Amino acid sequence: MEFSTLVISSNVLETFFSTSIKTINNRAKPYIIDPLTYIYGLESIDLSPKRWYSKLVSHYGLDLILSPGVTTITVGHLLMAGQATNSLRNLVENVTNYQKRRILDSSEFDDFTDIEGFQGHDVSPDLFVPRFLIPPYFYMGYDVEDISDIGQSQWLRVNIECAKHAVARKETSEKICAVILISKSLLFFPEQIEKLVNEYSTTEVDAFMLWVPDFREYREPEQLLGGFVKLVSTLSKLGKPVFNFYGGMFSLLLSKRGIAGVCHSPCYGESKDPFAERGMLATVRYYDQDMKIKVPYGKLVEFLKLTNRDYCDCQYCASLRGVVGDTTDARGKRIELAAKHFLMQRSSEILSINADDAQAIVSSFKQTLELCEQNDPNGTYGDYYKHLKVWNSVLSKALT
């Protein structure tokens, strides 16, 4: 594994269009666009006031499916007697075309290439071809459908038909990645995981992207984490790459069980709840490389004592300790340096995992846990290290 691919949400693309173009060009990394189609199937949150919302409605052709004033797609729009409707097929075509052509056909891209050309820099259109195309996808779970078996889910049938249609119309050079957005409770039932994977085995997509809403690896019980391991390993038996859309260290350590990659931003984005709309709250999150979790920077001294450590000696932490004051600029600098510390530590961890040292990392959890419990007899900071016991139990079994 490596830092290999940019993930850009379609709402971010529409909001920061020119900046997104520059980012893709400057980073010179493959990228994918998350089309966010799931938001049009949720009744619990109304995002229609957002400016980007109406833009996506138009690009996806949803204004031809939904009646005026209606903001939610239903199964009835996309399936008839269990079969794909023309609306579903049109949606798939519009969504995948958006990912392929939105940037390349834009006036902003033409302006960007002209300016770069004037400065003597060539812009390769190939760089703006997404690594994967993501078909429309929608949330599946017992909390949105009256079902006792995932095989009865009509939203599962919608997702399968979307994936199949995307595969049927793709060009030879294109690869399709299906996003599997499922209820967390599904992970408690091994037989349901088997049925889910059996359904997706019929799609012939090129890769899978898992998204378990609000799946916080450091808080989940052992049974749920074990269910996630089963989902990853069962899905990987199909011989296609499996990615986790929102995950952290626990997911990375599953590389031997089939995880090909994990998506998240520096110091945040390791979990996401599609049912909650959240604002941008900038906080200084410091990555503790022993406990494998972000801790409040203001309490860093206390956390260092838990494992008998001194300050990290990386260049970023040295600079971080030199930032004083509570001004907006000082806070922004702390956030930046803490993120760079995280990226350096995460890069080192990925190198260790790639070098087949995942088991060594897991083995270190027990030692770290013992130190924390010894130095924190009242369990004051238990929420920040108790997950290591659960991780050790689950991963020790998964990696043997």
SULHU-V925983 format. One record per residue. N is the residue number from 1. PSI is psi in degrees with one decimal (none if undefined). Layout:
<<N:PSI> <N:PSI>>
This chain:
<<1:154.2> <2:170.6> <3:100.2> <4:-27.0> <5:135.6> <6:138.3> <7:118.4> <8:120.7> <9:146.5> <10:-31.1> <11:-35.6> <12:-41.8> <13:-45.7> <14:-31.3> <15:-38.2> <16:60.1> <17:-55.5> <18:-38.8> <19:-38.6> <20:-41.3> <21:-46.0> <22:-40.0> <23:-46.0> <24:-42.7> <25:-43.9> <26:-37.1> <27:-26.8> <28:40.6> <29:152.5> <30:155.9> <31:161.9> <32:158.0> <33:124.0> <34:114.2> <35:-11.5> <36:27.4> <37:-21.4> <38:-29.0> <39:-23.5> <40:-4.3> <41:1.1> <42:130.0> <43:-11.2> <44:-14.7> <45:133.9> <46:110.3> <47:7.3> <48:-27.6> <49:-17.6> <50:139.0> <51:-36.2> <52:-23.1> <53:-50.3> <54:-30.0> <55:-44.5> <56:-36.9> <57:-44.1> <58:-46.8> <59:-36.8> <60:-4.2> <61:20.6> <62:-21.7> <63:-15.7> <64:-12.2> <65:-43.7> <66:140.7> <67:155.9> <68:133.0> <69:-10.4> <70:131.3> <71:-2.0> <72:129.9> <73:141.9> <74:165.4> <75:-36.3> <76:-25.0> <77:-28.2> <78:-18.4> <79:144.7> <80:118.1> <81:37.9> <82:0.5> <83:153.0> <84:136.4> <85:170.3> <86:-32.3> <87:-41.2> <88:-46.4> <89:-40.9> <90:-38.3> <91:-44.2> <92:-45.6> <93:-42.8> <94:-41.0> <95:-43.3> <96:-36.0> <97:-36.7> <98:-47.4> <99:-35.4> <100:-38.3> <101:-10.9> <102:-45.4> <103:-50.3> <104:-30.1> <105:6.8> <106:152.5> <107:-29.8> <108:-38.2> <109:-40.7> <110:-43.8> <111:-41.1> <112:-46.0> <113:-35.0> <114:-45.5> <115:-44.0> <116:-40.2> <117:-39.4> <118:-32.0> <119:5.0> <120:18.4> <121:125.1> <122:141.5> <123:121.1> <124:118.5> <125:-27.4> <126:-28.5> <127:-20.3> <128:16.0> <129:118.3> <130:145.9> <131:-42.6> <132:152.6> <133:133.3> <134:117.8> <135:163.0> <136:141.0> <137:151.2> <138:157.9> <139:139.7> <140:132.9> <141:164.3> <142:-19.8> <143:-7.2> <144:-6.8> <145:145.5> <146:77.3> <147:154.6> <148:-6.5> <149:131.9> <150:-26.5> <151:-18.2> <152:-5.3> <153:122.6> <154:-29.9> <155:-31.0> <156:-43.1> <157:-39.1> <158:-47.7> <159:-40.5> <160:-44.1> <161:-37.3> <162:-44.0> <163:-43.6> <164:-41.1> <165:-36.5> <166:-40.9> <167:-40.6> <168:-29.8> <169:3.2> <170:153.8> <171:163.7> <172:-38.4> <173:-7.4> <174:148.3> <175:138.8> <176:130.2> <177:118.5> <178:128.2> <179:127.5> <180:100.5> <181:104.6> <182:157.1> <183:139.2> <184:-33.4> <185:-21.4> <186:-27.7> <187:-11.9> <188:-12.7> <189:100.4> <190:-38.3> <191:-29.7> <192:-35.6> <193:-42.6> <194:-42.5> <195:-40.4> <196:-47.8> <197:-38.2> <198:-39.6> <199:-45.7> <200:-18.6> <201:-16.4> <202:-5.6> <203:-26.3> <204:31.1> <205:169.6> <206:-15.9> <207:164.8> <208:142.5> <209:116.1> <210:142.3> <211:108.2> <212:110.6> <213:136.6> <214:35.8> <215:94.5> <216:105.1> <217:-33.8> <218:-5.2> <219:-16.7> <220:147.3> <221:163.9> <222:-40.8> <223:-38.1> <224:-42.0> <225:-38.5> <226:-36.2> <227:-37.3> <228:-40.9> <229:-42.9> <230:-41.6> <231:-45.5> <232:-49.8> <233:-37.8> <234:-42.5> <235:-37.6> <236:-20.9> <237:-13.2> <238:-7.3> <239:18.8> <240:150.9> <241:140.8> <242:123.2> <243:153.3> <244:118.5> <245:-38.5> <246:105.9> <247:173.8> <248:-140.6> <249:-40.5> <250:-45.3> <251:-42.4> <252:-36.1> <253:-4.4> <254:18.3> <255:-35.1> <256:-21.6> <257:2.9> <258:-9.9> <259:120.9> <260:-16.5> <261:162.0> <262:138.9> <263:133.6> <264:165.2> <265:165.6> <266:115.6> <267:4.8> <268:176.3> <269:17.2> <270:-5.0> <271:156.6> <272:136.7> <273:111.4> <274:-13.2> <275:-3.8> <276:132.4> <277:122.8> <278:145.9> <279:177.7> <280:106.2> <281:110.7> <282:117.1> <283:153.8> <284:106.3> <285:119.1> <286:127.5> <287:120.1> <288:112.7> <289:-14.9> <290:-44.7> <291:-7.9> <292:45.2> <293:155.0> <294:136.4> <295:158.6> <296:125.3> <297:-33.9> <298:-19.4> <299:18.1> <300:-40.0> <301:-43.2> <302:-38.7> <303:-33.6> <304:-37.8> <305:-28.6> <306:-35.0> <307:21.7> <308:45.1> <309:160.4> <310:178.6> <311:148.4> <312:137.1> <313:16.2> <314:159.6> <315:-31.3> <316:-39.4> <317:-34.4> <318:-42.3> <319:-36.4> <320:-42.7> <321:-19.3> <322:-7.1> <323:122.0> <324:160.0> <325:164.9> <326:24.3> <327:164.6> <328:-40.0> <329:-41.7> <330:-41.7> <331:-42.7> <332:-37.9> <333:-39.9> <334:-44.1> <335:-43.9> <336:-47.1> <337:-37.4> <338:-37.5> <339:-39.9> <340:-37.5> <341:-45.0> <342:-47.1> <343:-38.4> <344:-44.6> <345:-42.8> <346:-37.6> <347:-42.5> <348:-40.8> <349:-41.8> <350:-39.5> <351:-40.3> <352:-42.1> <353:-42.4> <354:-29.4> <355:13.5> <356:32.5> <357:19.6> <358:-39.9> <359:-34.9> <360:-38.0> <361:-43.7> <362:-40.1> <363:-29.5> <364:-18.5> <365:-40.6> <366:-43.4> <367:-43.7> <368:-42.6> <369:-43.8> <370:-42.1> <371:-44.8> <372:-44.7> <373:-33.9> <374:-41.3> <375:-5.9> <376:63.7> <377:-25.3> <378:-2.4> <379:27.6> <380:-39.3> <381:21.6> <382:-32.6> <383:-18.4> <384:-6.8> <385:-11.0> <386:-25.1> <387:-23.3> <388:-33.3> <389:-43.3> <390:-45.6> <391:-44.5> <392:-42.6> <393:-48.8> <394:-46.8> <395:-30.6> <396:-38.9> <397:-40.2> <398:-30.8> <399:3.8> <400:none>>
